[in-house]
Amino acid sequence: MPFFDTIVAPITGTEPAAVAIVRVSGPDAFEVARCAFAAFPSHPEPNRFHYGTFANGDDGIVLAFDAGHGYTGERAVEFCLHGSRASVRTLLARCLEAGARLARPGEFSQRAFLNGRLDLTQAEGVQDTVNAATDVQLRLANAVRSGVLGKEVAALRESVAHLMATVEASVDFSEEVGEVDRETLGVDLRNVSARIDRLLATAGVGRIVRAGLRIAIVGRPNAGKSSLLNTLLDADRAIVTDIPGTTRDYVEERVDLGGVPCTLVDTAGLRATHDPIEYQGVERAKAIADDADLVWYLYDASVGLTDEDRTLAESFVRPVWLVANKVDLGLRDAAETPHAVSSVTRNGIADLVSAVAGFVAVPADERWVAVNARHAKCLDEAKNALAEATRTLAKPVPDDMVTVSLQRAYAALGEITGETASPDLIERVFRDFCVGK
């Protein structure tokens, strides 16, 4: 797909930095480069760096890409220069004067998609890579960006296309190939639907890996909730005192626990109170627990698990882990406490972190992928269309009626990789990208 304008933007992080890279992409990229870089050759060689002085007086190197070889798939130039604000700003200004315009957020990746360099899942993988903060997030992003998910979806789409072709051939050339074998077609439909189910089953873990596991830390006052939060953060984030009811609102922080991105929420101690402010904190703590992916119910290990603790722990709708804190002061009820820690000595903290990774259960396979919410919506649509096709087979209707549902499934799968995505959907995917990607 040809583009008729040339764009420019920094593709590295916020300056100042030791080095910055500015990319120019579009039909006039080489002409813009000649205006910005005196040493730009008349016939740039691929895979060859050129050293020289930029129009702003800075020096650095330039790498040129002809159409079909760079990230965007179109003619492009990348300037590597010192990363000061002045250096980047003045080079951008020179490129704009030479006829380029500032790239919109995600426009380089959008052009790569529209030029066939990436499918839509790979473009999303690029964004996930930029946003990755933990090892697990990076592993998932790398797999999606490499095309693993796109290939799985393409294989599903090919299976649906084969089923459509089988039905259409039987309808158009029934004397040569025979009537549609509805029983066999029904088995094939169920097999494709089962493959879709396997992808859909990754949506929950995918959401947690991308957005983070939300953990509510709850318990009665003075159970050590704030101390545990501070220990896991290695920082004094929450106020810790011996006075019950210190935490009246919640404290929320992001943390990497064993490679899993987590949001820990320290909440007000659960108890009956006449203090209107503390009461609001207690009610908010209950609401936070109901909205979490996992609840850690903390209690004082030296006191043991009381009947009140059991009642409170059993009142939550989310998965609940009993966590005995303050084991440095002693541990009662050890047999019924799978998680025992000390925020003072850090005893048991490593085991608790490992348990979080086990709870999320990310497969060890480096090529493991998980779908995001957009993918899951399209997969649901495809699965519903296949179910409709199966119901049609059971009715006394012409065979080609099945193809209506199969076409819907085919289109829904195409939305995932972008073949049948609307321009509006494509814009929505790329608008959240940062400038430079």
C-alpha positions in Angstrom: 0.0 0.0 0.0 1.7 3.3 -1.1 1.8 6.3 1.3 2.1 9.7 -0.2 3.7 11.6 2.7 6.9 11.2 4.7 6.8 11.0 8.5 9.5 11.6 11.2 9.7 10.9 15.0 12.2 9.9 17.6 12.0 6.1 18.2 13.9 6.0 21.4 12.9 7.0 24.9 12.5 10.5 26.4 15.6 12.6 26.2 18.1 13.5 27.5 20.0 10.3 26.9 23.4 9.3 25.6 22.1 8.3 22.2 18.8 8.9 20.4 17.4 7.5 17.1 15.2 9.5 14.8 13.3 7.7 12.0 12.1 9.1 8.7 9.8 6.9 6.7 8.0 7.5 3.4 8.6 8.1 -0.3 10.8 11.2 0.3 12.8 9.7 3.2 16.1 9.9 1.2 15.5 13.5 0.1 14.7 14.5 3.7 17.9 12.7 4.9 20.0 14.7 2.4 18.7 17.9 3.9 19.4 16.8 7.4 22.7 14.9 6.9 25.4 16.3 4.7 27.2 13.0 4.2 24.1 11.1 3.0 25.1 9.3 -0.2 23.5 9.7 -3.6 23.0 5.9 -3.8 22.8 4.6 -0.2 23.9 0.9 0.2 21.7 -1.4 2.2 23.0 -2.6 5.6 25.7 0.1 5.6 26.1 2.8 8.2 27.3 6.3 7.1 29.1 8.6 9.5 29.0 12.4 9.3 27.6 15.7 10.6 24.0 16.6 10.9 22.5 19.9 9.9 22.3 20.9 13.5 26.1 20.5 14.0 25.9 17.2 15.9 27.6 14.1 14.5 26.5 10.5 14.3 25.6 7.7 12.0 22.8 7.1 9.5 21.3 3.8 8.3 19.1 3.8 5.1 16.5 1.2 4.1 15.0 0.9 0.7 11.4 -0.1 0.2 10.7 -3.6 1.5 13.7 -3.8 3.9 13.0 -1.5 6.9 10.5 -1.8 9.7 7.7 0.0 7.9 8.2 -1.7 4.6 8.7 1.6 2.8 11.8 3.7 2.2 13.2 4.9 5.5 16.2 6.4 7.2 17.3 6.2 10.8 19.5 8.9 12.4 21.6 7.9 15.4 22.8 11.0 17.3 23.4 12.3 20.8 20.3 12.2 22.8 20.1 15.8 24.2 16.9 17.6 24.0 18.4 20.3 21.8 20.0 17.8 19.4 16.8 15.8 18.8 14.6 18.9 18.7 16.7 20.7 16.1 17.1 17.6 13.9 13.4 17.0 13.9 12.9 20.7 13.0 15.2 20.3 10.0 13.4 17.2 8.8 10.0 19.0 9.1 11.5 21.9 7.1 12.5 19.4 4.4 8.9 18.3 4.0 8.3 15.5 6.5 5.6 15.7 9.1 5.6 14.5 12.7 4.4 10.9 12.9 1.2 10.1 14.9 1.3 7.6 17.8 1.8 4.1 16.4 2.1 5.3 12.8 5.3 3.5 12.0 3.8 0.2 13.2 0.5 1.0 11.4 2.4 1.4 8.1 4.3 -1.8 8.8 0.9 -3.6 9.2 -0.6 -1.9 6.1 2.5 -2.8 4.1 2.3 -6.5 5.1 5.3 -6.5 7.4 3.3 -7.3 10.4 -0.2 -8.8 11.0 -2.4 -7.1 13.6 -1.4 -9.5 16.4 2.2 -8.9 15.8 1.6 -5.1 15.9 -0.1 -5.6 19.3 3.0 -7.7 20.3 5.2 -4.7 19.5 3.1 -2.6 21.9 3.2 -5.3 24.5 7.0 -5.4 24.2 7.2 -1.7 24.7 5.0 -1.9 27.8 6.7 -5.1 29.3 7.8 -4.6 32.9 8.4 -8.2 33.9 10.1 -11.3 32.4 6.8 -13.0 31.9 5.3 -10.0 30.1 8.3 -9.8 27.8 8.1 -13.6 27.1 4.5 -13.3 26.1 5.1 -10.2 24.0 8.0 -11.8 22.2 6.0 -14.8 21.3 3.1 -12.7 19.9 5.4 -10.3 18.1 7.2 -13.3 16.4 3.9 -14.3 14.8 3.0 -17.5 16.9 -0.5 -16.3 17.6 -1.1 -15.0 14.1 -0.1 -18.4 12.7 -2.4 -20.3 15.0 -5.3 -18.0 13.9 -4.3 -18.3 10.3 -4.4 -22.1 10.6 -7.9 -21.9 12.1 -9.0 -19.7 9.3 -7.6 -22.0 6.7 -9.6 -24.9 8.3 -12.8 -22.9 8.1 -12.0 -22.0 4.4 -11.5 -25.7 3.7 -14.9 -26.5 5.1 -16.5 -23.8 3.0 -14.8 -25.1 -0.1 -16.0 -28.6 0.7 -19.6 -27.5 1.0 -19.5 -25.3 -2.1 -17.9 -28.0 -4.2 -20.6 -30.5 -3.1 -23.3 -28.0 -4.0 -21.9 -26.9 -7.3 -20.5 -30.3 -8.4 -22.7 -32.8 -6.6 -22.6 -35.3 -9.5 -18.8 -35.4 -9.4 -18.0 -35.1 -5.7 -21.2 -36.3 -4.1 -23.5 -34.7 -1.5 -22.3 -33.1 1.6 -21.5 -35.7 4.3 -23.2 -33.9 7.2 -22.0 -36.2 9.8 -18.3 -35.8 8.8 -18.8 -32.0 8.5 -20.3 -31.9 12.0 -17.2 -33.7 13.4 -14.9 -31.2 11.5 -16.9 -28.3 12.9 -16.5 -29.6 16.5 -12.8 -30.1 16.0 -12.3 -26.5 14.8 -14.4 -25.2 17.7 -12.3 -27.2 20.2 -9.2 -25.6 18.8 -10.8 -22.2 19.3 -11.7 -23.2 22.9 -8.0 -23.9 23.6 -7.1 -20.4 22.5 -9.9 -18.9 24.5 -8.7 -20.8 27.6 -5.6 -18.6 27.6 -7.6 -15.3 27.9 -7.7 -15.3 31.7 -3.9 -15.8 32.1 -3.3 -13.4 29.3 -5.3 -10.7 31.1 -3.3 -11.2 34.3 0.1 -11.2 32.5 -0.7 -8.1 30.6 -2.6 -6.1 33.2 -1.2 -7.7 36.4 -2.6 -10.0 39.1 -4.6 -7.9 41.6 -4.1 -9.1 45.1 -6.1 -7.8 48.1 -4.3 -8.0 51.4 -7.0 -8.2 54.1 -7.3 -9.2 57.7 -8.1 -7.9 61.1 -6.2 -4.9 62.5 -2.6 -5.4 63.4 -2.2 -8.6 61.3 0.8 -7.0 59.6 -0.8 -6.2 56.3 1.1 -2.9 55.8 4.3 -4.5 57.0 4.0 -7.3 54.4 3.3 -4.7 51.7 6.4 -2.8 52.6 8.5 -5.9 52.7 7.4 -7.0 49.2 8.0 -3.5 47.9 11.4 -3.1 49.7 10.1 0.3 50.7 8.2 2.1 53.5 5.1 2.7 51.4 2.5 2.1 54.1 2.4 3.5 57.6 3.1 0.8 60.2 2.3 1.3 63.9 1.1 -0.9 66.8 -2.2 1.2 67.0 -5.1 -0.8 65.5 -6.9 0.9 62.6 -4.0 2.9 61.3 -4.9 2.1 57.7 -8.2 3.6 57.0 -8.0 3.8 53.2 -6.3 1.4 50.8 -2.7 1.7 49.5 -2.1 0.3 46.0 1.3 -0.5 44.5 2.7 -2.4 41.5 5.3 -5.0 42.1 7.0 -7.9 40.2 6.5 -11.2 42.1 8.5 -13.9 40.5 8.1 -12.4 37.1 4.4 -11.9 37.5 3.2 -8.3 37.4 1.1 -7.8 40.5 -0.9 -5.0 42.0 -0.9 -5.3 45.8 -3.7 -3.5 47.7 -3.2 -3.0 51.4 -6.6 -2.5 53.0 -8.1 -1.3 56.3 -8.3 -3.8 59.1 -11.6 -5.7 59.2 -13.5 -5.1 62.4 -16.7 -3.6 63.7 -16.3 0.1 64.3 -18.3 3.2 65.2 -15.8 5.6 63.6 -17.4 6.7 60.3 -14.1 7.1 58.5 -12.8 3.7 59.6 -16.2 2.1 58.7 -15.8 3.4 55.1 -12.3 1.9 55.0 -13.6 -1.5 56.1 -16.4 -1.4 53.6 -14.0 -0.4 50.9 -11.7 -3.3 51.9 -14.5 -5.7 51.4 -15.3 -4.3 47.9 -11.6 -4.4 46.9 -11.4 -8.0 47.9 -14.5 -8.9 45.9 -12.9 -7.2 42.8 -9.4 -8.8 43.2 -8.0 -11.9 41.5 -6.7 -13.3 44.7 -7.2 -12.5 48.4 -4.5 -12.9 51.0 -6.1 -13.1 54.4 -3.5 -12.3 57.0 -3.6 -13.2 60.7 -1.2 -13.1 63.6 0.8 -16.4 63.5 1.6 -16.2 67.2 -2.1 -15.9 68.1 -3.4 -18.4 65.6 -6.4 -18.6 63.3 -9.4 -17.6 65.3 -13.1 -18.5 64.6 -13.6 -14.8 63.6 -10.7 -15.1 61.1 -12.2 -18.3 59.6 -15.6 -16.6 59.2 -14.1 -13.5 57.6 -11.9 -15.5 55.3 -14.8 -17.6 54.1 -16.9 -14.6 53.3 -15.0 -13.6 50.2 -16.0 -14.7 46.8 -12.5 -14.7 45.3 -9.8 -17.3 45.9 -8.5 -16.8 49.4 -5.0 -17.7 50.8 -4.6 -17.9 54.5 -1.3 -16.2 55.3 0.1 -16.5 58.8 2.3 -13.4 59.4 4.7 -12.6 62.3 6.1 -16.2 62.4 9.2 -14.7 64.0 7.0 -14.4 67.2 5.8 -18.1 66.9 3.5 -20.1 64.8 0.3 -21.8 66.0 -2.0 -23.8 63.7 0.9 -24.6 61.4 -0.9 -27.6 59.9 -3.7 -25.6 58.4 -1.5 -22.7 57.2 0.1 -23.3 53.8 1.6 -19.8 53.7 3.6 -18.6 56.8 5.8 -15.5 56.6 7.6 -12.9 58.6 7.8 -9.3 57.4 10.7 -8.7 59.8 13.0 -11.7 59.0 11.6 -12.2 55.5 11.1 -15.9 56.4 8.7 -17.5 53.9 8.6 -14.5 51.6 10.3 -16.3 48.8 7.9 -19.2 49.0 4.9 -16.8 48.9 6.3 -15.2 45.8 6.9 -18.6 44.2 3.3 -19.5 45.0 2.0 -16.5 43.1 3.8 -17.7 40.0 2.3 -21.1 40.4 -1.2 -19.6 40.9 -0.9 -17.8 37.5 0.4 -21.0 36.0 2.2 -19.5 33.0 3.5 -22.4 30.8 7.3 -22.7 30.6 7.2 -23.0 26.7 8.9 -19.9 25.3 6.5 -19.9 22.4 3.4 -19.9 24.7 0.9 -17.3 23.7 -2.3 -15.9 25.3 -5.1 -13.9 23.6 -6.1 -10.5 24.7 -9.7 -9.2 25.1 -10.0 -8.2 21.5 -8.8 -11.6 20.3 -11.2 -13.3 22.7 -14.2 -11.3 21.4 -13.4 -12.4 17.8 -12.9 -16.0 18.8 -16.2 -16.0 20.7 -17.9 -14.7 17.5 -16.2 -17.4 15.4 -17.2 -20.1 17.9 -20.8 -18.9 17.9 -20.9 -18.9 14.1 -19.6 -22.5 14.1 -22.2 -23.5 16.6 -24.9 -22.0 14.4 -23.5 -24.0 11.4 -23.7 -27.2 13.5 -27.4 -26.4 14.3 -28.1 -25.7 10.6 -26.7 -29.2 9.7 -29.5 -30.7 11.9 -32.2 -28.9 9.9 -33.9 -29.9 6.7 -32.4 -27.0 4.7 -30.2 -26.8 1.6 -26.5 -27.6 2.3 -25.3 -24.2 1.2 -27.1 -22.6 4.1 -24.2 -23.8 6.3 -21.8 -21.5 4.4 -23.5 -18.4 5.7 -22.3 -19.2 9.2 -18.9 -20.4 8.0 -18.4 -17.1 6.3 -19.1 -15.3 9.6 -16.6 -17.5 11.4 -14.0 -16.8 8.6 -14.5 -13.1 8.9 -14.3 -13.1 12.7 -11.0 -14.9 12.6 -9.7 -12.5 10.0 -10.4 -9.6 12.3 -7.8 -11.0 14.8 -4.9 -10.9 12.3 -6.3 -7.9 10.4 -7.4 -9.3 7.0 -11.1 -8.4 7.6 -10.6 -5.6 10.2 -12.4 -2.4 9.5 -10.4 0.9 9.2 -12.0 2.0 12.5 -10.8 -1.1 14.3 -7.3 -0.6 12.9 -7.3 3.0 14.1 -8.4 1.8 17.6 -5.6 -0.7 17.8 -2.8 1.8 16.9 -4.1 4.9 18.7 -2.8 3.8 22.1 0.8 3.3 20.8 3.4 5.8 21.8 4.9 8.3 19.3 7.9 6.6 17.6 6.2 3.1 17.4 
